[in-house]
Amino acid sequence: MTNKPNYYAYLRVSTGNQKNEHTIQIQEIAIKEYAEKNNINIVKMFEDDGVSGGLEDRPALAELFDELEINGKDIEGIIIFKLDRLARDVRIQENLIWDLQEKRGKKIISIKEPDLDSKDITRVLMRQMIGAISQYEKGVITMRLKAGRMNKIRKGGYSGGGVALGYNAKDKQLIIDEGDAETVKMIFYLKRYKRMSLNGIAKKFNKEKTKTARGGQWYAGTIRYILNNDLYKGKMSYNGVSAKTPELTLV
């Protein structure tokens, strides 16, 4: 009897509406059914619940790449529900696929798009066409929402999306969560003054069972995202528009 190949699974939901429709659960059920049918072992599932398709706010995707770096030797590939869950933007799609396939030697399985891993030129063209259509659909949605969100940012308001660690959303405004804010401040302190590495901070927090924004494990990518988030320094940004938010400054 041969051992089952080990895979990671990546799931993503991009809007509050989709969250209400439980599409994370739909993706999870479909991926588990596919894995069972095809004799695949899912080692871990990484979930970005309620985040955009860009790369600036994808903590679970960052964790997945961290895991591949640390524990990825025995991982054969990644399973996704559909290509646009990896990314809608065709350029981001192709960069991620290249990184996983060519750079890391991992297979990619999309249960809704057979032969995604194929290097056949027709399959590559079809994959890019699917990505281009998804990118166009995203552009239409973004065009309709962009003006309202940019106007909120200009007024220092919360434009929606995932709430960063250290804050809560109330009445469409961000407010500081004093408990989690201490965790954020400690990250900056350990990096700036103790000169700890990203992995070192993550290991320390995991050992101390410090909670993350979504209740999971700490990874170097999570720490990096927090350190690079200008919101903690009193600046809120969206699509090139920014506003000073001194009342939200944590560091």
C-alpha positions in Angstrom: 0.0 0.0 0.0 1.4 3.4 -1.0 1.3 6.4 1.2 -1.0 9.3 0.3 0.7 12.4 -1.2 0.6 15.3 1.2 -1.0 18.6 0.2 -1.8 21.9 1.7 -5.2 23.5 0.9 -5.8 27.2 0.4 -9.3 28.8 0.8 -10.3 32.4 0.4 -13.5 34.5 0.7 -13.3 38.1 -0.4 -16.4 39.9 0.8 -18.7 40.0 3.8 -21.6 38.8 1.6 -19.7 35.7 0.7 -18.9 35.1 4.3 -22.6 35.2 5.1 -23.2 32.6 2.4 -20.6 30.3 4.1 -18.5 29.8 1.0 -15.4 29.0 3.1 -17.4 26.0 4.3 -18.4 25.2 0.8 -14.8 25.3 -0.4 -13.7 23.2 2.6 -16.3 20.5 2.0 -15.5 20.3 -1.7 -11.7 20.1 -1.2 -12.1 17.4 1.4 -14.4 15.4 -0.9 -11.9 15.8 -3.7 -9.0 14.7 -1.5 -10.8 11.6 -0.3 -11.9 10.6 -3.8 -8.3 11.0 -5.1 -6.5 9.5 -2.2 -4.8 12.8 -1.1 -3.8 13.7 2.5 -4.7 17.3 3.4 -2.0 18.2 6.0 -3.3 21.7 6.7 -5.9 24.2 5.4 -5.1 27.9 5.2 -8.1 30.2 5.2 -8.2 33.9 4.3 -11.8 34.7 5.3 -13.1 38.1 4.2 -10.0 39.5 2.5 -9.3 40.9 -0.9 -7.5 39.1 -3.8 -4.5 41.4 -3.6 -1.3 40.4 -1.8 -1.2 43.2 0.7 -3.6 41.6 3.2 -3.4 37.8 2.9 -2.1 36.5 6.3 -3.1 32.9 5.6 -1.4 32.9 2.2 1.7 34.3 3.9 1.5 31.5 6.5 1.2 29.0 3.7 4.4 30.2 2.1 6.1 30.3 5.5 5.1 26.7 6.1 6.4 25.7 2.7 9.8 27.2 3.6 9.9 25.5 7.0 8.0 22.2 6.6 7.4 22.0 2.9 9.8 19.2 2.0 7.2 16.5 2.1 4.4 18.6 0.6 3.6 17.6 -3.0 1.4 20.5 -3.8 -1.5 22.9 -3.1 -5.2 22.3 -3.6 -7.5 25.2 -4.3 -11.3 25.3 -4.9 -11.0 27.6 -8.0 -8.3 29.6 -9.6 -9.8 33.0 -8.7 -9.6 32.0 -5.0 -5.8 32.0 -5.4 -6.2 35.5 -7.1 -8.5 37.2 -9.5 -5.7 39.4 -11.1 -4.2 37.3 -13.9 -0.7 38.8 -13.2 -0.9 37.7 -9.5 -2.2 34.3 -10.6 0.7 33.7 -12.9 3.3 34.9 -10.4 1.9 32.7 -7.7 1.7 29.7 -10.0 5.3 30.3 -11.2 6.5 30.6 -7.6 4.8 27.4 -6.5 5.5 25.3 -9.6 8.8 26.5 -11.0 10.6 27.9 -8.0 9.3 25.4 -5.3 8.4 22.4 -7.5 4.9 22.0 -6.1 1.9 20.9 -8.0 -1.3 23.0 -8.0 -4.7 21.4 -8.1 -7.9 23.4 -8.8 -10.9 21.1 -8.3 -13.0 23.3 -10.6 -10.4 23.6 -13.4 -8.9 20.3 -14.3 -5.3 20.1 -15.5 -4.4 23.5 -14.1 -0.9 22.1 -13.4 -0.4 21.2 -17.1 2.3 23.0 -19.1 0.5 22.4 -22.3 0.3 25.7 -24.2 -3.5 25.4 -24.8 -4.0 24.8 -21.0 -1.8 27.7 -20.1 -3.8 29.9 -22.5 -7.1 28.8 -21.0 -5.8 29.4 -17.5 -4.8 32.9 -18.5 -8.2 33.5 -20.2 -10.0 32.4 -17.0 -7.8 34.7 -15.0 -8.4 37.6 -17.4 -12.2 37.2 -17.1 -12.0 37.1 -13.3 -9.8 40.1 -13.4 -12.4 42.0 -15.5 -15.2 41.0 -13.1 -13.2 42.2 -10.2 -12.5 45.5 -12.0 -16.2 46.1 -12.5 -17.0 45.5 -8.8 -14.0 47.6 -7.7 -15.1 50.5 -10.0 -18.5 50.5 -8.3 -17.1 50.4 -4.8 -14.0 52.5 -5.2 -15.5 56.0 -5.1 -17.3 55.3 -1.8 -14.3 53.8 -0.1 -12.0 56.5 -1.2 -14.4 59.1 0.1 -14.4 57.3 3.5 -10.6 57.2 3.6 -10.4 61.0 2.9 -12.6 61.5 5.9 -10.5 59.1 8.0 -13.2 56.5 8.0 -13.0 52.7 7.8 -13.4 51.4 4.2 -14.2 47.8 5.0 -12.2 44.6 4.7 -10.3 42.6 7.3 -9.7 44.4 10.6 -6.1 44.6 11.6 -5.0 43.2 15.0 -5.3 45.9 17.6 -8.6 47.3 16.3 -12.3 46.7 16.3 -14.9 48.0 13.8 -17.8 49.8 15.4 -20.4 51.9 13.6 -18.3 51.8 10.4 -15.3 53.2 12.3 -12.1 51.6 13.6 -11.5 51.8 17.4 -8.5 50.6 19.3 -8.7 47.2 21.1 -6.6 47.9 24.1 -5.8 44.2 24.7 -4.6 43.3 21.2 -3.0 46.8 20.9 -0.5 45.6 23.6 0.5 42.7 21.3 1.1 45.0 18.4 3.2 47.3 20.6 5.2 44.3 21.8 6.0 43.3 18.2 7.4 46.7 17.4 9.4 46.7 20.7 10.9 43.3 20.1 11.9 44.1 16.6 13.2 47.7 17.2 14.9 47.4 20.5 15.5 43.7 21.1 16.5 43.1 17.4 14.6 39.8 17.4 14.0 38.1 14.0 10.5 37.6 12.6 10.7 33.9 13.2 12.0 34.6 16.7 9.0 36.8 17.6 6.5 34.3 16.0 8.0 31.4 18.1 7.9 33.5 21.3 4.2 34.4 20.8 3.3 30.8 19.9 5.1 29.5 23.0 3.3 32.1 25.1 0.0 31.3 23.4 -0.5 35.0 22.4 -3.6 35.1 20.2 -3.6 36.3 16.6 -6.3 38.3 14.9 -7.9 35.1 13.6 -7.0 32.7 16.5 -4.3 30.8 14.6 -0.6 30.4 14.8 2.0 33.1 14.5 4.3 33.1 11.4 7.1 35.3 10.2 4.8 36.5 7.5 2.2 37.6 10.0 4.8 39.6 12.0 6.1 41.1 8.7 2.6 42.2 7.7 2.1 44.0 11.1 5.4 45.7 11.0 4.7 47.0 7.4 1.1 48.2 8.2 1.1 52.0 8.3 -2.2 52.1 10.1 -0.3 51.4 13.4 1.7 54.6 12.7 -1.4 56.7 12.2 -1.9 56.5 8.4 -4.9 54.9 6.7 -4.6 54.1 3.0 -6.7 52.7 0.2 -5.9 52.6 -3.5 -3.4 55.4 -3.4 -5.6 57.6 -1.2 -4.4 58.1 2.4 -5.5 60.1 5.5 -3.8 60.7 8.8 -5.5 58.9 11.7 -3.6 60.0 14.8 -6.3 58.6 17.0 -5.5 55.1 15.8 -1.7 55.4 16.3 -0.2 52.5 18.3 3.5 52.9 17.7 
